[in-house]
């Protein structure tokens, strides 16, 4: 009986100890906060409370659609940690959702992670006004409610125009940020190499940035810029992460074709290029556009005209097929051949003849006449020198 009682007491003690809460090395992250001055500086701070010394502290920063960055931190005496991130040297994309979290190791070697915190890297240099709908989230900084309503109407018209060319659904709402000047928009979008740009799209974010100031030309600018940038959102829905491997002439040609108020310069620039025989080969426009203003305008004008030619002759369904072929990895030349059964050069020749009225004979003459002129300048003097020489060598008759 005594043995049974001792055994029972022993088992009860073990059972009680098994269910007692264990003292754990609980690490807390408190007072976590972030603040930023757009384009200048981001500060993330917090305090680590740990019963054991912290041997390692790391902050992870993850902007959407970008790689995760890590930063070693040194806790202060009170456990405070802080990161000061220089946005002027390594900028974040405007309006990007950003996640961040802490990971620490303590003296016992155990890793501990904080919750995941997040913010949107808004352009807080402006006081934004907003209009929300199922399709759009609009924000503008200059102009009143009437201006915003006009933007909303132009955006609806622009989406209809873009989907009339490329019948693709879009994620909603599309976020549209309207800056008062192209300089303001360019600084937000970091377009230092494109000082002529009026609009920009980050299609993976569903974000459109344009520059329109209130005034008599505002509606025309809306009808030019909004369909153009919304088309890039549609293109991304087709290509996804392969968006950047689509030939630039197709991306920008589709976008320019969607404009409700096309750039009036395009036709003049095309006519001038035809007269001067300075059209850019479409193969050159597969990878990039010229950086200078005149070259860029010509590239946009050609791409718009060439894509309209493709749509007129083959239909928007084949254009969608072409986008899918490029998204699958075909290169610029092979994609055109697979979609239309003709080479890029053959289609380019047809486009120049049918859309631009450029005849092959005229083009050939413009290419050959400098050589013909040069040959004439060389051969005529030589011929003139040979004629007297032949006369001198002729035998003279003796007069008797």
C-alpha positions, 0 to 999 in steps of 0.5 A: 500500500505504501509503495502504491501511494508513493508511486501515485504521488510521484506520477501525480507530480510528474503530471502536474509538472508537465502541465505547468507553463514553461518559462520562455524567452519571449521577445517583444517588438514595441513602438514600431513605426515608420515615416518618410519624406517623399524622395528624401528619407524613410525612417523605420524604428522600434524597440526590442524587449528581450529577457536575454541579450540580443546578438543579432537584429535584422530589418527586412524591407520588401516593396511589392514586385521587387526583391527583399532588402535586409539591413543589420541593426545595432540595438541601443541600451534600451533596445531601440533599433532604427533604420534611416533609408536614403531615398535619394540614392536608392528610391522606391517606386511611387505609390508602391505597397511596402512590407517590413519586419524584424528578425532577431537572435538572442544569446540562446541562439533562438530566432524571433520574428516580429509581425509584418508591418506595411505602408504605401509609399505615397507622394506626400508632397501634394494635397490630393483630392479623391474620387472613388468608383468600382473602376477607378481610384482618382487623385488630383492636386490642382482643380476642383470637383468639376475637374475630377468629374471630367477626369472620371468621364475621360477615364471611362472613355479611355478604358472603352477605347483601349478595350475596343482594340484589346478586349481584356479585363482590367483589375479594379480599381485602376489607380490614377494619379494626376499631377499638375505638370509633367515635371512633377510627374517625372520626378515622382516616376523617376523619368530622368532620361525621358524629360519629354514624357507626359505620363507613365504607368507601373502596370504591375501596380495597376497605377497610372500617372499623368500630367494635366493642369486645369485649363482649356486644353485639359480635356484634350490632354486627358483624352490623349494620356488616359487611354494611352496609359490604360492600354499599358494596364491591359497589355500587362493583363496579357503578358504578366511578368513577361511584359518587359520582353514585349517589343516596344513598338507594339507596347507603345503602338497599341497605346498610341492607337488607343488615344481619343485625341491623337498627338497632332505631331505624329502625321507631320513627323511621318511626312517629314521622315518620308521626305527626308528618307529618315524613317527608323527601321521597325527592327530598331524599335524592338528593344527601345526608343530613342532618348532624344525628343525628335527621335522619340516622337518619330518612334511613337508616330511610326509605332502607332501607324504600324500597329493600326496597319496590323489591326486594319489588315489582320484584326485585333484578335491576331494582335492579341495572338502576337502579344501572347506569342511574345509573352511565351518568349518568341523574339521580335522577328519570330513573333511577327512571322508566327502571328501573321505569316510574313516577316517584319521586313515584309510587313514594314514594306507593305505598311510604308506603301499602303499607309504612308504612300511610299513607293518602292521605286521612289525609295530606291531612287532616294537611296541610289541617287547620291551614288549616281550623282557621285559617279557622274561627278567622277566619270564626266571629267574623266570623259572630257579629258579622254576626248582631246587625248584621242584627237591628238593621237589621230594620224594627219594627212599629208597635203601634196 
